[in-house]
Amino acid sequence: MSLILGGGISGLAAAFYALKSAPKPGAITLLESSSRLGGWVRSVQSPEGLIFEKGPRTIRPKGRLGANTLKLVEDLGLADQVIPITSSHPTAQNRLIYVNKKLHKLPSNFFSLFKTHSPFSKPLIFSILHDLTTKTVPKTDESIYDFVSRRFGSEVADYAVSSMICGICAGDAKKISVNFLMAKLFELEQLHGGVIKGAIKEMMSKRPDLSGYEESELYRRSRIEKWSVWSVEGGLQTIVNTLGEHLSNKVEVKMDTTCTNLEFLEKGVKVTLNNDQHIEANHVVSALPAPKLGMLLHKQHPTLGNLLSSIEHVNVAVINLAYENIPMKQNAFGFLVPPREKLPILGVVFDSCCFEQADWTILTVMMGGAWYDTYFKGQSKEYILDIACRYVHEILDMPRTPHAQHVEILKACIPQYTLGHAARVKDIQGYIDTHQLPLYLTGSSYDGVGVNDVIALSKKAVESIKWQHWGAQAG
């Protein structure tokens, strides 16, 4: 038997890819501790029939990882349900930041680089020139904030990049590792002497590198139509539901089942469940957050357990607000708030600008992250809702009270790739390899926080398993 821990998008993707190599019914078991599949991917339908996304809401189509996810969606028969947003759409063109009590549009085209756009004090072309004239400093790692400040100047770091990190991982750019979350930019500098120099060289290549991934018809369509991002009808929960249906007759899925201990045997692994039952398997694919897996391993492998537990995660409050027959004054993807503004909100997504829902304006406010304990520790959902409504009213001039709302506090939902993360992940995998543990890792704790990242990592993890052992009961 082969065991998968976790029924989020990572675990479901692992089971999907595993079926291609272990199609025998009953050869794969998936354990999910809650009563639903999908993990942080969750689309909630309100009593009014509105779709509220509680986690990710759009997926990027570009590159190898984007192509891989589109191939999975196509294999699931969802191609005709994909809703794309092209690069010419207003929400792809208009990205806002909130600085000095005003919304500011970030430059979105080449010509805008030559004009001064508030809150920047000079045209961004000077930041590009700064990168082109700054010498490379050999480094193994540094914070994203320090890297961007060194290459492009402090204003770009303060306003643009710090805001972006809030949107990507709800984190503090002064603590997040550039060598991991923005490894490509770091690589361009270290290999080519500068970010812009390296980017120009790569742009000269005619086609993206899709090695290891199939190019689907859906991916080809995304390139022809120049998609910026995409979703599916009914929200991203549709992908989760379809994966669940695809696996239902081929994978044994145990819901409301928690793993309380994981012990490696001479051959295989034994898992203890919350009902005191045991499952033995040849190997285990863990899609659990690293600290949860660390707790399971701490008794038998304390060193590995400590390494896994050292990967930090943050809480995020997600507040969906709906207003009937009250249109938005701005047509944009949304806005982000730089940490220097010292506000309790990370940003607001203008959901209904991206995907219309009849006559409703739908907004999603994200709050907390790296600063959750500072602003919201011990606070109620009512308090959090009131704060969200207050800032939406002040910044967007929407009514103080929405017609519909939904508040969710996502605890330890996003990992923080702090300085040294690459070394930590290397040490974790090194321990597993050295001790020849039948353990394979996926999920957002290790190699990317996006949907594309975790699906690709699940594929990689499953493909690294010695398939000839699948389906044989551990002895």
N, C-alpha and C positions, 0 to 999 in steps of 0.2 A: 504494500500500500504506500501511496505517496500522500503526504499531509501538507495542507496549506493553512496557515494561521492568518485569519483576517479576511473579511468579506467586503472590504472597500474596493475601489476601482483597481488597486494594485493586485489584490488577491484574486479578484474576478478575472483580470487580464492574465494572471499566471495560470489559472485553471483553463482559460481559453486556449492559451498556447500549449499547455500540457496535453490537452486532448489530441492535439495533432500528432503527438509522439506516443501517447498512452491512451488510445481510444477505447480500451477495454472497460466496460461499465464496472464501477466499483473500485477501480484502480486508484482513484483520486478521492480524497475526502477534504472538505473545506470547513473550517470551524469559524463561526462568527459569534461574538459575545453578545450582540444586541439582537433586536427583533427585526431588523431590516438590513438589506445589503446596500452598499454604495459608500459607506464611510462618510467623508466630508463632501462628497458629491450628493447633493440633496435638493430636489425641486419640490416645493410645497405648494399645494393648490389651496387658495383661500376660499372661504364660503362664497365669495363673489365670483369665483371661477378664475381668479388671477394666478399667475405662476410667479412664485417668489423663489429665487435661488438663494440657498443658504451657504453655498460654497462657491467653487468656480462656476462661471457662467458662459465663458467663451473659450475657444481653443484656437491657437495659431496653426495655420496649415503648412508653414514653411519648413524647409530642411528635411533631414532624414527622420527626425522624431515626428514632425508634422505629417510626413508621408506615411509613417508607420501607423499612426492613429487613424488616418483616413482609410488605410487599407483594412484595418479592423472594423471600422464603421461600415465599409462596403461589404465585407464578409458577413456582417450581421444583417445585411439587407436593409440598412437604414439610409442608403444614398439618397433616396427620394424625399427623405425627411430632413435633410441638412438645410439649414438656413444660413447663407453666407452674408457677410458684410464686406463689400469690396473696398479697395484702398481709396476710392473716390468718394465714399460715403461720408457725410458730415461727422459721424462719430469716429471715423478713422482719421479724419483730418484735424478734428478739434479736440485737443487734450488740454485740460486746464489745471492750473495750480492756484491755491489760495494764499496770497501773501499780502501783508499790510492791509487786511480787511477788504481786499478786492480780488476778484477772479482775473487771472491773466492767461491768455492763450499761448501755449508753447509754440515756437517756430516749427512749421511742418513741411517746408519746402526749401529748395536751394536758395531762392531769391531772398527769403526771409532772413537768411543768415547775415545779410549785409545791412539790415536795419536794426535799430535799437528797439527792443521789445521789453517793456516793463514786465518783471521787476529787475531785469538785467540792466546794468549801467552803460553797456556798450554792445555793439553788434557781436553776435556769436562767432563771426568769422575770426575775431581776435583770439577766441578760445581755440579755434582750429589751428591758427598760426602758432599759438603757444605750444600746442602738441607737436607741430612740425619742427619747432626749433628747440624743443627740450630734449636733452640727452637721456638715453635709457639708463636707468639705475638697476643693475642686476639684483633681483630680489626673489625670494621663494614665496613670499606672501605679504600682504598688507591689507588694511581695511579699504573697502570700496571708496569711502570718503577721502582717505589720504591719497589713493591712486588717482581719483578724478581731480582732486585739488592740484596734485603735482603735474598732471598732464594738461588739464583744461582750465584750471583756475578755481578759486573758492566759490564764486557765484554759481557756476555750473554744479558744483558739488552740493552747495547749500539748497538751491532752488529746484533744479531738475532731478539730479540723481538721488538725493536723500528722499525726495517725494516718491520717486519711482520704487525705491526699496520698500517704502511703506506699503505701496500697492502690491509688490511682488510677494513679500514675506512678512509684512507688518513689523519689519525690523529696523534697527538703528544702523545706518550706513557707516557709522564710526566704529561699529563692532563686527560687521559682516565681512567675510573674506572675499576679496576680489578674485582670488585664485580659484574660487569655487563657484560663486553665484554669477560672476562675470568672467569666467575663465578665458573666454575667447578674446576679450579686450586685453586681458593681461598677457595672453599668448601673443597677440599682435604686437604689443610693445616689446616683449622680450625677444621675439624672433626677427622682427622687421625694424626695430628702432623707433617705433611710434605706432599709435593706434590708427591714425589716418593713413599713414604710409602702407601699413599692412592691409587695411580695409580696401584701399584702391587696388592693390595687387590681387586680392581675392575676388574683387568685382570683375576683374578681367576674364575670369573663368566663365565659360559659356553656360554651364549647367551645374546645379548643386550636386554635391557628392551624396549619392543615395546608397553607397555600398552597404550591404547587409540588410537592406530593406527593399521591398517590392514597390514599384511605382504603379499605383492603381489608377483606374479611370477617373476616380473622384479627385485624386491628387493632380492629374493632368488638367482636369477641369478647373481646379483652384488656381493653377498657374495661368491658364488662358484668361480666366475671368478676373485675375488679380485680387484674390481674396485677402483681406486683412485678418479677420477672425471668422469663426463660425460657431453655430450652436445647432440644436435639433428641435423639432417640434415637441412641445411639452417640457422643454428644458433638458439639461444634461442627464437628469434622472432617467430619461428614455434610454440612454445607452446602458445604464446600470440594469434597468428592467429587462432589456433585450438580452444582455449578457446572462442574467439570471435564468431567463427562459431557455436560452441556448444550452446552459449547463444542467438544467433541471433533471433530465433523464440520463445524464452521463456522469455526473459528479454527485457524490453524496454530500449534501450541504446540511450541516447541523447548526441551526440557529439557537440563540440564547445559550450558547455553550462556551464557557470560558476555560482557557488553559491556565492551570494553577502551578504547574511545574513541568519542566522539560529536562529529561535526562537522556544523555547519550549512552547507548549500550555498546558492547563489543561490535555488534553489527546492527546498525539502525538506531532508532530513537524511541523513547517511551514518553508519552504525554499524559499527565494527570489532568482530569477535567474537574469542573466545579461540582459534579455529582459523584465524585470519588471513583468514577470509572477510569479505565486506562485505555489508551490506543497505542499500538506499536506500529511503526512504519519504517520503511527503508531510509527515508530522508524527509526533511521538512523545509518548506519554503515559507519564510516569515515575511508577512506584509504588515506586521505590527509596528507601531512607532518604536524607535530604538530603545527608549527607556523602559517600555513595557517588556520588550524582549529581554533586556538586561536583567530585570527582576526575576524572570523565569530561569535565567542561566546562572544567577549569582551564587547559588549553593554549590553547584558542581564546577563552574568555571568563573570564579569571582573576578579575575582579571578582565575577561571578556565582558562580563556583566557591568563592571565599572566603566569600561570604554564606551559601551552602548549607552549607559545612563548619563554619560557626560555630554551628550548631544541635547542641547536645550530646545524647548518648545515654548510657544507663547499662546496665551488666550486671546481670542478676538470676539468682540460682540458684533453681531450682524443684525441690523435693524432694517426690515423692509417696510416702506411707507407707500401708501397708495392714495391718490387724490382723483376723484371723478370729475370730469369736465373742467379741469383746471390745467391748461397746457403749460409746458415749460417755456421760459423766456429764452433759454439757451438750448441749442441743438449740438450736443457734444457727447463724448463717451462718459464724461464725468470730470471730477476734479480731485486732486490729491493735496494734502496739506504738509508742507515741510515741517520737520520736528522743531525747527527754530521758532515757529509760530507759537509753540507751547499750548496747543489746543488738544482737547481729548479725542478729537476725531482724526482718523487716518485719511479718510476720503469718502466721496460719495459717487456711486455709479448711477448714471441716468439710464436705467434699464429700458424704459419705454422709448427712448431715443434710438436705442439699438434694435429692439424688437417690439413693435407696436402691440398693445393689448387694448383694442377697442378705443374707448374714450377716456382711458385711465392713464394717469402719469404715475409711473412706478420708479421709486428711488431705493437704493440700498446704501445705508450708512454703515461704514466699518469703523470700529473704535477699539482702542486698547493696544493690542499687540505688545511690543516691547515695553510699553508704558501702561499696560493694563492695571497692574497693582498700584501705580501712582494715582490713577484717576478712579478706578472702579473696584478695588479690592473690598469685598464685603458688601457691595451695593446691590440693590434689588433690580429686577428687570424693569420695574416701573421708573426707577431713577434713571436707568440707562435710556429708556425710551424718551423720557422727558428731555434729556441732554441732546439726543439725536434730533428731536423735533425742534428744539430751540435753535440749533445751528442751521438746520435746513431752512427755518423761517428767516433767520438773520442773513444768511448768505444767498439763498435762492428766492427769497420773498414768497415762499409757499405758506399756506395757512398753518397756524400753530398746531392745529389738530388735524391729523389725516383722517380719511374716511375708513381706511383699513390699515392694519399694521401687524407685524409679526416680529418678535424679539427672540433671538437665540444667542446663548453664550457658548461658543465653541472652545472647550477647554483643551489646552495643549494641542492645538490643531496644526500649527505651522512650525516646522523646525527652523532653528536659527543657525546658519552656516557661519559661525564665528571664526575668528582667526585661528588657523591651525586645523580647520575641519578636514582638509584633504589628508593631512597626516593622521588624524584620528581614524578616518575611514580606511586608510591604508593599513593602520595597525589592527583594526577590527578584522579586515579580510586576511591579513597576514596570520593572525591568531587562528582563524578558522582553517586556513590552509595548512599551517604548521601542525595542528592537532588533528587534521584530516576529519573534521566534523562534517557530517552529512547535513549541513545547514546552508541554505541559500537565501540571500537577502534581497528584498525589494521594498518599495514604499518611498515616501518622500524624505525620510531621515538621512538619506545617503548621497544621492546624485541628481538632485533637482526636485523642486516643489510643485511643478506644473503637471497637468494631466498627461501631456505628451511624455514628460520625463519618466513618470512612474510606470506608464504602460510599456515604454521601451525598456526600462530596467527589469520589469517582469519578464519580458521576452528574453532578455539577456540571461537572467537568472535561470529560467527554465531550460534554455538551450545549453547551459553549462553543466547540466546534470547528466550523469551516466545513465542514459536511457535504457540500457539493457536490463537494468535492475528494476525498472518501473513495473508495478503490477505483482511483483513477488513479495509475499508476506515476510516481514522481518522475522528472523529466527531468535 
